[in-house]
Amino acid sequence: MKKLTIHQPETFPWLGFFNKMMLADEYIILDNVKFRKNYFQNRNQFLTKNGSIFLTIPVEKEANSKIIKDVKIVNNTNWQKKHLNSIKQNYSKAPFFKNYQEFFEKLYNQKFEFLVDFNMYIINYLREILDINTPLIKSSELDVKGNSTELLLNICKKQKADIYISGRDGRNYLEIDMFDKENIKIVYHNFTHPKYKQFNSKEFIPYMNTFDLLFNYPIEEAKEIILKGGKTCEE
C-alpha cells in the first residue's frame, strides 16, 4: 500500500513537516500552486531570549500573482548577512550549534535566484541529516492539472498512491467522495508538538523551525523526538 503526502516547500520547515515525510512512501513538493506571501513559504520562526522572531526571505512585489516555483528572491540588500548574524547571536551558545554553523554559512554565502531553490536546499539538507529516505518529487515535474481537491487527487492517481496522508486541515476542504470513487484512502496527519529543552528559553515555545530542536539535542535523539510526535488517523 503506497502512502503519499503533499506539501508546499516551506522555508526552514517545522518538525511536523519532517514527521509527515517520515510517515510517507513518497513526498510531493507542491510547487505549482499560487504563492502566499509572508506565510511559511518565505519565512519561519527562530527563538531569541525575548521570544520568537520571524526571519523572512525578501521576494518580488508581484510574488502573490505567481506560482511558487516562479517566485524570485530580491537580492538588492544584504539580507543574508542579517539572517546569519541573527542566528549566530541567538544560538551560538546552544549545545549543538557548531554542528550546523558551516551549513548556515554556505547557505547564506549563496545568492539563490528562486525561492524554491533556497527552500529545497534546506529541506534536502535536513532530510539527509535526519536520515529520511522518502523520495521527494516536485509537482511541477508531474504534468498534472487541476485545482484544490482535483489537483491533489490527480497527483495521487499519477503516482499510483493507495493512501493519501492529508494535513490536519484537510478535513475542512477535501472533497472526500472524489477520493472514494478512485479507491484512494484518506488519512490525516496528527502531530502532537513535543516539548523539549530550549537553552535560551525558560518556558517552552513551540512551532519553531526544525533547527531549533537540532541546536539543542544530538541528532539521534532529535530524530526520535520528531518521529514520536506524529501518526495518522482516519477521522
N, C-alpha and C positions, 0 to 999 in steps of 0.2 A: 504494500500500500504506500504509494508515493505521497508524502506530505510536502506541500508547497506553501510558502508565505511570500507576501509582497509588501514592500515598504519604500517610501521615498528616501533618497540619500540625504541624511541629516549631517549637520556639522557637529563634530565631536559627540557622537550619539551617546545616549544614556544606557544604563545597564539593561533595561528591558529590550532594547534593540538587539543586543547580542544574545540575550537569553532566548528570544524568539528564533534567532539564527541557529542556536544550538538544538532547538526542538524540530527543525525542518530538515527535509532532504534536499530542498532546493530553495534558494532565496532570490527573489526577483527585485532588483533595484528599479523602482518606478520613476524613471527619469523623463518620461514623455507626457507628463501631465502639467497643468498650469502651476507656475511658481507662486509661492506665497511669501511675500517679503516680510522680514523681521519676525518670522516664525522660526522653527528649528532647522530650516533648510540653510540658513546663513548665520545662525548664532546658537550659542548654548551657554550654560551656566558653569562658572568656576567659583570656588569658595575663597573668601577672604576672612580675616579675623573679625570683620564687621558684617559678615553675611555674604550672600551670593551676589555675583555680578554677571552680566552678560558680556561675552566677547563676541562682537559682531563683525562679519566679513562684509566690507562695503561692496555693493553691487550697483549696476547701472540703473538709472532712474526708470527706464522702461521695463524693468525686470518683471513687474506684475503682469505684463501683457505677453510674456514669453513662456515657453515650456522650460522645465527645469534644465534640460541638457544644453540649452542655448543661452543661459544666463551667464553674463560675463562679470568678472571681478573688476572693480575700479582700483587701479594701482597708481593713482596720481598722488597718493600720500603714503607715508611710511607706516601704515597701519600694522605691518608685520612686526616691526620693532616694538611698537606699543604693546601688542599682544604678548610677545615673548618676554618683555620686561615685566608685564603684569603677572604672568605665570611664574616667572622666577622669583619675584618679590613675595608672592603669596605661598609658594610651595617649595622653595629651595631647601627649607629645613624639614620637609616631610621625609619620613624614613626611607622611601624608595624613589625619591625624585630623580636622583642621579642616574638611575637605570634608564630614564627616558629623556634626559636632557639632550643627548645627541639627536634623537628623533626630532624634537621640537626645533632645534637649531637648523636641521636640514629642511624641515617643513617650511620654516619662516624665511629661509635664505633663498627659496624659490619664488618665482613670480608666475603663478598659475593664471592662465587666461580665463578659463571657465571654472565656475564654482563647483560643478560636479566633479571635476578632476581633483580639486583641493579636498573635497569631502571623501572621495574614493581613496585617495592617498592615505587618509586617516583610517577609514574603515578597513582597508586591506591590511594595514599595519596591525590594528587591534585584533583583527580576525586571525592573523598569523601568530601573534604572541599568546593569544588565548587558546590557540590550538583548535580552532574551529575549521573543520574540513568541508562544511556545507558549500556547494558551488554557488557562486554569485553570477547572475546574468542580468544585463540591463534590458528593460522592457523595450527600449528604442531599437534594440537589435533583433527583436522577435517579429517585427512586421505584423503587429496585432492592433486592431482598431476597436473603437467603442468608447463609451463614457460610463463613469461610475461602475455600477454592478456589472454591466455588459463587458467593460474592459477587463475587469478582474476575472470574470468567468472565461472570457476568451483566452486570457493568458493561461489559466488553469487547463483549458482544453488543449491549447497548443503544446503545452509541456506534459500532457497526459497525466495530470495530477488526479489522485483519488480523494485526497483530503486537502481542503484549503484552511490554513490557520489564519484566521482573521484577527485584527486588533480588537481590543475590548469594545471600542465604539462601533464596530461593525454591526452590532445588534440594532443600532439606531438607523442604519441606512441601507444595509444589504437587502436585496430582493431575493429572499431565500428560495422561493419557488423556482427561480431560474436555475439555481444550482441543483435543486432536486430533480428537475427534468433531465439534467445531464448526468445524474447519478454521482455527483461530486458532493461529498460530505463537508459541511462547515463546522469547524470547532473554533473556539475563541481563546485567545491568549490571555491567561490570567497571571499577572506578575505582581507579586507582593514585594514591595520595595524593602530590601533587607536593611537593617540598621548596622552600621559599622563605626569603628572609631575614626574620627577625623581629627588629625593632630592640631588643627587650627580652629577648632570649634568645641565649646563645652557641651552644647546641645547638638544632637544630630540634625543635619539639614539634608533632606532627601532631594532626589531629582537633579543631582549634579551630573556632569559628563563622566564617562567611564574612567577617565584618567584620575579622577578624584579618589576612586577606590584603589587604583593601581599605585598611586603615590603613597598610600597608607598601608598596603599589605603586600606580602610576597606573592608572586604570580600564581602559584599553585593554590594558595588559599583564596585569592581573588576569584579564580575560576570556579571554585566550589561555591563561593558566595553568590556568584551570578547564576550558576546552574540551579541551585536550590530555590531561587526566588520565584521560578515560574513553572507553569504547567498549562495544559489545555483542558477546556471543558466544553460540553455540548450545549449548555444553556447560558 
